[in-house]
Amino acid sequence: MITRRQGWIAAKVGDDLVMMSVETGVYIGLNSVGARIWELIEAPAEVDELVARLTEEFDAAPDACRRDVEAFLADLEGRQVISR
């Protein structure tokens, strides 16, 4: 399960999302797809659920979408934005 970690605030800027850790002051900017993933994990979600929704919403190939989602989630996990 992918879950958001506490302590991050977020604000929409157009289609993008700007986030900040209240603990560390670190800023992260997410494009529209990253912002959509952040919305989808408002409640804990499985990677399969995310890939299914994103392939449908963005008309993406499932294999490519899974690779991109996994890489994105790994980056967020490394920045301590999410946990698995």
N, C-alpha and C positions, 0 to 999 in steps of 0.2 A: 504494500500500500504506500502510495505517495502522500505525504502530509506536509502541510506548511509548518514551518517553525514559527514560534511566537516571536514578537519583537520587530516585525517588519511592517512599515507603513508604505502605502502605495497611493499614487495619484495618476489618473489618466492625463495624457498630453496628446491630444488628437487620438490616433489609433494605438499609440504606444503607451507604455507604463513606466513610470519612474518610481523606484523603490529605495527605501533607506532603512538600514538597521538602526533602531533606537539605541542599541547597546554600543555599537562600534562607530556609527556615523558613516558607514560604507554605503555608497550609492550604487545602484544597478539600473540600467535602462533596458527595457524589453521592447522588442518590436511587436507588431500586431499579433503574430502567432504566439510569441512568448507570453504576451498579455492574455491571450485566450487560454493558454495552458494554466496560467495563474488563476484565472476565473474558474476553470474546470476542477482545480484542486482545492477549491474553497471547502469542499468536503473531501475526506480521503478518497483516493481513486486508484485503480489499478492501471498499469501502463497500457494493457489491452484496451481498456475503456477510452483512454486518452487518444490512442492511435485510431480507434474506430470513429470517434467523434471528429477528429481532425481530418482524416481522409475524406469523410463525408462533407464537412464544412468547407474545406479548401481544395477539394477535388484533386487530392494527392495520391500517388501510388503507395499502397500499404507498406511495402518493404522500405522505400525511401523515407516515408514518414516515420516508421519505427526507428530507423537509424538516427534520424534527426532528433526525434523526441528523446531517445536514450542519451544522445550526446548532450542535449540541452539539460536534461535532468541531472546528468553526471556533473555538469558545470554548476548547476544550482546547489547540488548536494555538497560539492567542494567548497562553495561559498557559504555554506550552512544556512541556506534559505529554505531547504526542504529536508526531510528525512524519509528513508525507505524502511 
